[in-house]
Amino acid sequence: MVHGPRTRLDIVDGLAASNGLDNSHLLHAARADLLRRLGASVDAAQSYRRALALVTNESERRYLERRLREVQPQAHNAGINQLQSNGLLTFA
């Protein structure tokens, strides 16, 4: 990507805000992929789930499910790390 995933994510978010594309599974799938590339696995998982809630094509559904499975372990670990850094989770 010439301008990188952050720039592309800003464009996708702008489209979502201004064009009423919130009900498009393609928008959420694209957003999830960009977030994944940025290492934001928690947000990527959330966007993949939103895309899955909207998709009607079975092939696309399988693809999105596979991508979600790929980011979920990372999202889980990121969530644990955030809880630890906020002092909400400690290990004895």
N, C-alpha and C positions, 0 to 999 in steps of 0.2 A: 504494500500500500504506500502510495507516494507520501501521503500526509500522516500516516499512522492511524492506529485504531482509535485514539482519543479524538482526533478531528472527525473521523467517520462517525463515532458515537455521538458527538455533538450535532452532527447533521441529522442522524436518525432521531435523536431526541427532539430536535427542532421540527422535524416532519410530524412526529407524534403529537406534539403540542399544537401545531397550526393546521393540520389537515385532517383531523379526526380519524387517524389511522389506528387508534387504540384497539380496535376490534380486528386487526389484521394479524394473523399468526405469523406472516412473513416479517412484519416489522419487529415483533418480539423475538423471532428466531435470529434475525440479523443483529438485534441489540444484544442478545445473549452471546452470540459468537464474538462480537467485539469486546464485550465484558470479559469473556473467557481469555481472549488474547491479551487483555490488560492485566490478567491475574486476579480479577474481581470475581472469584468463584461463587461467593454467596449471592451476589446480584445476578450473575449469569444463571445460576440455578433458578432463581426467582423468575427470570425472563423466559427460560426454557419451559417452566411450569405454565406460565401465562400462554405461551405459544401452543403448548399441548392442550390447554383448555379450549383453544379456538380452532385448532386444525381439524379438518374433516377427511383429508386424504390419508389412507392407511400407510402408504410408503413414507410420506412425510412424517407421520406419527412415529413410526419405527426409528427414523433418523433422529428425531428430536428426543425420543426416549433414550437412545444410545448416547447422545450428547449429554443429556442430563445425568445419566449414570457416570459419565466420565468426570463431570465437575462436582458431583455430590461428595466424594471423599475429601476433595480440596475444600469445599464449602464447609463441611463438618469440622475439619481441622482449623479453618479460619475462624469459625464461630467459637471454638474452644479457646483459641489464642486470644480472641477479643474479650471473652469472659475473664480469662486470666489477667489480661492487662488492665481490666476495669476492677480487679479485685473481687469479682463475683464468683470465682472458682479458684480454689486452692487445693493443693495436694499435700497431704501430710507426710 
